[in-house]
Amino acid sequence: MNVLTALTNFKSILGNIVARAKKTLALGKVFIRFLNNAVTAIVAIRGRVNFLQLSRYSGLNEKTFRNNFTTKDVKWLELNELFIPENSVASGNLVIALDPAHISKSGKCTPGIGMYWSGSSGKSVHGLELTAFAAIDYESGDCTMLGATQTLPEQDSDDRLTMTQCYYNALKDRSDELLQISRILVADSFFSRKTFVIPVMNLGFTLISKFPTNASLSYLVNDAYLEKRGKCKGYKPTYAGRVDISHPDMMFMGKVHIDGIGDFHTAVVHSTSLKTNVRIVIGRIGDRENVILFSTDTAMPASKIVKIYRKRFRIEFGIRDAKQFTGLAHNQSRNKARIDFAYNVSFFTRNVLQSEIRAFYPKNSVGQLKKAISDTIFALKILEIGDISPNETQISKLEQLVASYIGAAA
């Protein structure tokens, strides 16, 4: 990797995105300039990303960041949509992924502070939580983080929302923009409950998720069942027994082989909890036990359901990268607007890095690229302050030295 070229590419991609955003989203010149400085500073920072650090690395006043982080009219979803590869849009393989993420935060005065589930800890942990959205190409695996909002069960009124209502409200607020990207929504097993699935269907989405292994599912009566049952007096039955995932009934199930993944059984069944028919796919994904994937679109092929759900984890990788390298969990503000801005600018910065990796450095990670750019900015700053003008040989050696350290980042 040529580290000077990596820095130039980063600035070029960032400049192109904000130039397009200026035309399409009507962002002001002052905010565009601030966003450029903030994103560059986030990539340059070694350590925690907070207002003091942003001030140190950008040369702007700390108060400038505090004031600009309260900006509420930034259309982050449409801004991040500019990062989606054109071939993904043309192929029609995009799906929307939704995933909550725990954010560590101490104190008692921050809005929304409380106990939230942490997947990495396997238990509820004190802190904050965000609801993140991403656009994923289920064939190539490209993931573009579209933005996030803080999960706030406690509202201004005396009513307290359930977590499901919070996630649904976050989706509903963005539904018009998200439906223009894709009508397919994928989420983990938490979202397989009726209070989320039915409202999401009413918004116009097709939901792909996972049932718990003890879900109450019933086979639908077909001609083979009626023939085996024989003529009986009384009404024609609607259901033909409960689904046992350990022993799929081949009278109702079809077998599907997906190259590189394995064999699965699929059928259209009735969900007792959802009170609607869904298409389920039963099988192993990796080394896990049998899982029950489902789609609210009963006509969707089983292979597509499996491919989409397997790529759902890309949003978790995007959240992980933002936490580790672009300061997603570092903000110390106690203002809701600043917290939301910090989440979104972190994902925006991650998207810039990921776009450069996709275009120029597919073998490198976000952490490696950030380290290369950060070290290069630091080295150039030292040369600038020292008024040093190295020759081509010295520049080449400096590039090799900086490039040799990037393997330390995951």
C-alpha positions as CSV (number, residue, x, y, z in Angstrom):
1,M,0.0,0.0,0.0
2,N,1.3,3.5,-1.0
3,V,0.3,5.4,2.1
4,L,0.5,8.9,0.5
5,T,-1.8,7.6,-2.3
6,A,-4.2,6.1,0.4
7,L,-4.4,9.6,2.0
8,T,-5.0,11.2,-1.4
9,N,-7.7,8.7,-2.3
10,F,-9.4,9.2,1.1
11,K,-9.6,13.0,0.5
12,S,-10.8,12.5,-3.0
13,I,-13.6,10.1,-2.0
14,L,-14.7,12.4,0.8
15,G,-14.6,15.5,-1.5
16,N,-16.6,13.8,-4.2
17,I,-19.3,12.7,-1.7
18,V,-19.7,16.1,-0.1
19,A,-19.7,17.7,-3.5
20,R,-22.6,15.4,-4.6
21,A,-24.4,16.0,-1.3
22,K,-24.1,19.8,-1.7
23,K,-26.0,19.5,-5.0
24,T,-28.6,16.9,-4.1
25,L,-29.2,17.6,-0.4
26,A,-28.7,21.4,-0.4
27,L,-26.0,21.3,2.4
28,G,-24.5,24.7,3.1
29,K,-20.8,25.6,2.4
30,V,-20.0,26.1,6.1
31,F,-21.4,22.7,7.1
32,I,-19.7,21.0,4.2
33,R,-16.4,22.5,5.3
34,F,-17.0,21.5,8.9
35,L,-17.9,17.9,7.9
36,N,-14.7,17.6,5.8
37,N,-12.7,18.7,8.8
38,A,-14.5,16.5,11.3
39,V,-14.2,13.3,9.2
40,T,-10.5,13.9,8.5
41,A,-9.9,14.5,12.2
42,I,-11.7,11.3,13.2
43,V,-9.5,9.3,10.9
44,A,-6.4,11.1,12.1
45,I,-7.1,10.7,15.8
46,R,-5.2,8.1,17.8
47,G,-7.4,7.2,20.8
48,R,-10.8,8.4,21.9
49,V,-12.9,10.6,19.5
50,N,-14.3,13.4,21.7
51,F,-14.7,17.2,21.2
52,L,-11.3,17.9,22.8
53,Q,-9.5,15.4,20.5
54,L,-11.4,16.7,17.5
55,S,-10.2,20.2,18.3
56,R,-6.6,19.1,18.7
57,Y,-6.4,17.2,15.4
58,S,-8.5,19.6,13.3
59,G,-7.3,23.0,14.5
60,L,-10.9,24.1,15.0
61,N,-12.2,25.4,18.4
62,E,-13.8,22.8,20.6
63,K,-16.9,24.9,20.8
64,T,-17.3,24.7,17.0
65,F,-17.8,20.9,17.3
66,R,-20.2,21.3,20.2
67,N,-22.3,23.7,18.2
68,N,-22.3,21.8,14.9
69,F,-23.0,18.5,16.6
70,T,-26.4,19.9,17.5
71,T,-27.4,20.2,13.8
72,K,-30.6,18.3,13.3
73,D,-31.5,18.8,9.7
74,V,-28.8,16.6,8.2
75,K,-30.3,13.9,6.0
76,W,-27.8,11.2,7.0
77,L,-29.7,8.4,5.3
78,E,-29.7,10.1,2.0
79,L,-26.1,11.2,2.5
80,N,-24.9,7.7,3.2
81,E,-26.9,6.4,0.4
82,L,-24.4,8.0,-2.0
83,F,-21.9,5.4,-0.9
84,I,-24.0,2.4,-2.2
85,P,-22.1,0.9,-5.2
86,E,-23.9,1.5,-8.5
87,N,-23.7,-2.2,-9.5
88,S,-25.5,-3.1,-6.3
89,V,-28.3,-0.7,-7.1
90,A,-28.5,-1.9,-10.7
91,S,-28.6,-5.6,-9.7
92,G,-31.5,-5.2,-7.4
93,N,-29.8,-7.3,-4.7
94,L,-30.0,-4.7,-2.0
95,V,-31.8,-5.3,1.3
96,I,-32.2,-3.2,4.4
97,A,-30.8,-4.5,7.7
98,L,-31.8,-3.3,11.1
99,D,-29.8,-4.0,14.3
100,P,-29.7,-2.5,17.8
101,A,-26.2,-2.0,19.3
102,H,-25.2,-1.4,22.9
103,I,-23.0,1.7,23.6
104,S,-21.0,1.8,26.8
105,K,-21.7,5.0,28.8
106,S,-21.2,5.9,32.4
107,G,-23.1,8.4,34.5
108,K,-26.8,9.0,35.3
109,C,-27.8,12.2,33.5
110,T,-27.6,11.2,29.8
111,P,-31.0,10.9,28.1
112,G,-31.9,7.2,27.6
113,I,-29.2,5.9,30.0
114,G,-30.1,2.5,31.4
115,M,-29.7,-1.2,31.1
116,Y,-29.6,-2.6,27.5
117,W,-28.9,-6.0,26.1
118,S,-25.3,-6.5,25.0
119,G,-24.7,-9.4,22.6
120,S,-21.0,-9.5,23.3
121,S,-21.5,-9.6,27.0
122,G,-24.5,-11.9,26.8
123,K,-26.5,-9.9,29.3
124,S,-28.0,-6.5,30.0
125,V,-25.3,-3.8,30.6
126,H,-25.5,-0.2,31.7
127,G,-25.2,2.4,28.9
128,L,-27.0,3.6,25.8
129,E,-28.4,1.9,22.8
130,L,-28.7,2.9,19.1
131,T,-30.8,1.5,16.3
132,A,-28.7,1.1,13.2
133,F,-29.7,0.7,9.6
134,A,-27.6,-0.6,6.6
135,A,-28.0,-1.4,2.9
136,I,-26.5,-4.8,2.1
137,D,-26.0,-6.5,-1.2
138,Y,-26.9,-10.1,-0.4
139,E,-24.8,-11.4,-3.3
140,S,-21.5,-9.5,-3.0
141,G,-21.8,-8.7,0.8
142,D,-21.1,-5.0,0.4
143,C,-22.5,-3.2,3.4
144,T,-23.2,0.6,3.6
145,M,-24.2,1.9,7.0
146,L,-27.2,4.3,6.4
147,G,-27.3,5.8,9.8
148,A,-28.6,5.4,13.4
149,T,-30.7,6.9,16.1
150,Q,-30.6,6.6,19.8
151,T,-33.1,4.1,21.3
152,L,-35.2,6.1,23.8
153,P,-37.8,4.0,25.7
154,E,-38.4,7.0,28.0
155,Q,-40.3,9.7,26.1
156,D,-41.2,13.3,27.1
157,S,-44.6,12.1,28.2
158,D,-45.2,9.8,31.1
159,D,-45.6,6.8,28.8
160,R,-42.7,4.4,28.4
161,L,-42.3,2.6,25.1
162,T,-41.4,-1.0,24.8
163,M,-38.2,-1.8,23.0
164,T,-40.1,-3.2,20.0
165,Q,-42.1,0.1,19.7
166,C,-38.8,2.0,19.8
167,Y,-37.3,0.0,16.9
168,Y,-40.6,0.2,14.9
169,N,-40.8,4.0,15.4
170,A,-37.2,4.3,14.2
171,L,-38.0,2.3,11.1
172,K,-41.3,4.1,10.5
173,D,-39.6,7.5,10.6
174,R,-37.3,6.5,7.7
175,S,-39.7,4.1,5.9
176,D,-40.2,6.4,2.8
177,E,-36.5,6.7,2.1
178,L,-35.7,3.0,3.0
179,L,-38.5,1.7,0.7
180,Q,-36.9,3.5,-2.2
181,I,-33.7,1.5,-1.6
182,S,-35.3,-1.9,-1.0
183,R,-38.6,-3.4,0.1
184,I,-36.9,-6.3,1.9
185,L,-36.0,-5.9,5.6
186,V,-33.8,-8.4,7.4
187,A,-33.4,-8.5,11.2
188,D,-32.5,-11.1,13.9
189,S,-34.8,-13.4,15.9
190,F,-35.8,-10.7,18.4
191,F,-37.9,-9.1,15.6
192,S,-40.0,-12.2,14.9
193,R,-42.7,-11.1,17.3
194,K,-46.2,-10.1,16.1
195,T,-46.0,-6.5,17.5
196,F,-43.1,-5.8,15.1
197,V,-43.8,-8.1,12.1
198,I,-47.4,-7.1,11.3
199,P,-46.8,-3.3,11.5
200,V,-43.7,-3.7,9.3
201,M,-45.7,-5.6,6.8
202,N,-48.3,-2.7,6.8
203,L,-45.5,-0.3,6.0
204,G,-44.8,-2.2,2.8
205,F,-41.7,-4.2,3.8
206,T,-41.1,-7.9,3.4
207,L,-39.5,-9.1,6.6
208,I,-36.9,-11.9,6.7
209,S,-36.0,-13.1,10.2
210,K,-35.5,-16.2,12.3
211,F,-38.1,-18.0,14.5
212,P,-37.1,-19.5,17.9
213,T,-36.8,-23.3,17.6
214,N,-39.9,-23.8,19.7
215,A,-42.1,-21.6,17.5
216,S,-45.7,-22.8,17.0
217,L,-46.0,-23.5,13.2
218,S,-48.6,-25.6,11.5
219,Y,-48.6,-27.2,8.1
220,L,-51.2,-26.2,5.6
221,V,-53.5,-28.8,4.2
222,N,-52.6,-30.0,0.6
223,D,-54.0,-32.5,-1.8
224,A,-51.6,-35.2,-0.7
225,Y,-52.7,-34.9,2.9
226,L,-56.4,-35.0,1.9
227,E,-55.8,-38.1,-0.2
228,K,-54.0,-39.9,2.6
229,R,-56.7,-38.8,5.1
230,G,-59.5,-40.1,3.0
231,K,-63.0,-39.0,2.8
232,C,-64.4,-37.9,6.2
233,K,-67.6,-36.3,7.2
234,G,-67.4,-32.8,8.5
235,Y,-65.6,-29.7,7.4
236,K,-62.4,-29.6,5.4
237,P,-59.4,-29.0,7.7
238,T,-57.1,-26.0,7.2
239,Y,-54.1,-27.2,9.1
240,A,-52.4,-30.6,9.1
241,G,-50.4,-30.8,12.3
242,R,-47.5,-28.9,14.0
243,V,-44.1,-28.5,12.4
244,D,-41.3,-30.5,14.0
245,I,-38.0,-29.1,12.8
246,S,-36.0,-32.2,13.8
247,H,-38.3,-34.4,11.6
248,P,-39.6,-32.4,8.6
249,D,-42.6,-34.0,7.0
250,M,-41.8,-34.4,3.3
251,M,-45.5,-34.5,2.5
252,F,-45.5,-30.7,3.0
253,M,-41.8,-29.8,2.8
254,G,-39.6,-29.4,-0.3
255,K,-35.9,-30.0,-0.2
256,V,-33.5,-27.4,-1.6
257,H,-29.7,-27.6,-2.1
258,I,-27.8,-24.3,-2.0
259,D,-24.3,-24.5,-3.4
260,G,-21.7,-23.8,-0.8
261,I,-24.2,-23.7,2.1
262,G,-26.0,-27.0,2.3
263,D,-29.4,-28.7,2.2
264,F,-32.6,-27.1,3.5
265,H,-36.3,-27.9,3.8
266,T,-38.9,-25.3,3.0
267,A,-42.7,-24.9,3.1
268,V,-45.4,-22.3,3.4
269,V,-46.8,-22.7,7.0
270,H,-49.1,-20.9,9.4
271,S,-47.5,-19.1,12.3
272,T,-49.7,-19.2,15.4
273,S,-48.0,-16.2,17.0
274,L,-48.1,-14.0,13.9
275,K,-51.5,-15.3,12.8
276,T,-50.4,-15.3,9.2
277,N,-48.8,-17.6,6.6
278,V,-45.1,-17.4,6.1
279,R,-42.5,-19.3,4.1
280,I,-40.0,-21.1,6.4
281,V,-36.6,-22.6,5.6
282,I,-35.2,-25.2,8.0
283,G,-31.6,-26.3,8.0
284,R,-28.1,-25.7,9.4
285,I,-26.1,-22.6,8.8
286,G,-22.4,-23.3,9.5
287,D,-21.9,-25.5,12.6
288,R,-25.1,-24.4,14.4
289,E,-28.2,-26.5,15.1
290,N,-31.2,-26.4,12.8
291,V,-32.6,-22.9,12.5
292,I,-36.0,-21.7,11.2
293,L,-35.7,-18.8,8.9
294,F,-38.8,-17.2,7.6
295,S,-40.1,-14.6,5.1
296,T,-43.4,-12.8,5.1
297,D,-43.4,-13.2,1.3
298,T,-44.6,-16.7,0.8
299,A,-43.5,-16.7,-2.9
300,M,-39.8,-15.9,-2.1
301,P,-37.4,-18.7,-3.0
302,A,-35.8,-20.5,-0.1
303,S,-32.3,-19.9,-1.5
304,K,-32.8,-16.2,-1.5
305,I,-34.1,-16.2,2.1
306,V,-31.0,-18.1,3.3
307,K,-28.6,-15.9,1.3
308,I,-30.2,-12.7,2.7
309,Y,-30.2,-13.8,6.3
310,R,-26.5,-15.0,6.1
311,K,-25.5,-11.6,4.9
312,R,-27.4,-9.9,7.7
313,F,-24.3,-10.1,9.9
314,R,-22.6,-7.5,7.7
315,I,-24.3,-4.8,9.6
316,E,-22.7,-6.1,12.8
317,F,-19.3,-5.9,11.1
318,G,-20.1,-2.3,10.2
319,I,-21.1,-1.4,13.8
320,R,-17.9,-3.2,15.0
321,D,-15.7,-1.2,12.7
322,A,-17.3,2.1,13.7
323,K,-16.9,1.2,17.4
324,Q,-13.2,0.3,17.0
325,F,-12.0,2.8,14.5
326,T,-14.3,5.8,14.1
327,G,-15.4,6.6,17.6
328,L,-18.9,5.3,17.7
329,A,-18.8,4.5,21.4
330,H,-16.5,7.5,22.4
331,N,-18.9,10.4,22.6
332,Q,-19.2,11.9,26.1
333,S,-22.0,14.3,25.5
334,R,-25.2,14.3,27.5
335,N,-27.3,16.0,24.7
336,K,-29.5,13.8,22.6
337,A,-28.9,15.8,19.4
338,R,-25.1,15.6,19.8
339,I,-25.3,11.9,20.6
340,D,-27.3,11.2,17.4
341,F,-24.9,13.4,15.3
342,A,-21.9,11.5,16.8
343,Y,-23.4,8.1,15.9
344,N,-24.1,9.2,12.3
345,V,-20.8,11.0,11.6
346,S,-19.0,7.9,12.9
347,F,-20.9,5.7,10.4
348,F,-20.3,8.3,7.6
349,T,-16.6,8.2,8.3
350,R,-16.6,4.4,8.3
351,N,-18.4,4.5,4.9
352,V,-15.6,6.7,3.4
353,L,-13.0,4.2,4.6
354,Q,-15.0,1.2,3.4
355,S,-15.5,2.9,-0.1
356,E,-11.7,3.3,-0.4
357,I,-11.1,-0.3,0.5
358,R,-13.7,-1.5,-2.0
359,A,-12.2,0.6,-4.8
360,F,-8.4,0.3,-4.1
361,Y,-7.5,-2.0,-1.2
362,P,-9.8,-5.0,-1.1
363,K,-7.3,-7.1,0.9
364,N,-7.0,-4.5,3.7
365,S,-9.4,-3.9,6.6
366,V,-10.9,-0.6,7.9
367,G,-8.5,-0.6,10.8
368,Q,-5.4,-1.1,8.6
369,L,-6.5,1.7,6.2
370,K,-7.2,4.1,9.1
371,K,-3.9,3.4,10.7
372,A,-2.1,4.0,7.4
373,I,-3.9,7.4,6.9
374,S,-3.5,8.4,10.5
375,D,0.3,7.7,10.6
376,T,0.7,9.5,7.2
377,I,-1.1,12.6,8.5
378,F,1.0,12.6,11.6
379,A,4.3,12.2,9.6
380,L,3.4,15.0,7.2
381,K,2.5,17.2,10.2
382,I,5.9,16.7,11.7
383,L,7.6,17.5,8.4
384,E,5.5,20.6,8.1
385,I,6.3,21.9,11.6
386,G,10.0,21.2,11.1
387,D,10.0,22.8,7.7
388,I,11.6,19.7,6.3
389,S,11.5,19.0,2.5
390,P,12.6,15.4,2.1
391,N,13.8,14.1,-1.3
392,E,12.1,11.3,-3.2
393,T,14.3,8.6,-1.7
394,Q,13.5,9.8,1.8
395,I,9.8,10.0,1.0
396,S,9.8,6.4,-0.3
397,K,11.5,5.2,2.9
398,L,9.0,7.0,5.0
399,E,6.1,5.4,3.0
400,Q,7.6,2.0,3.5
401,L,8.0,2.6,7.2
402,V,4.4,3.7,7.7
403,A,3.1,0.8,5.5
404,S,5.1,-1.7,7.6
405,Y,3.0,-0.8,10.7
406,I,-0.5,-1.2,9.3
407,G,-0.6,-4.9,10.0
408,A,-1.0,-4.1,13.7
409,A,-4.6,-3.1,13.1
410,A,-7.3,-5.7,12.8
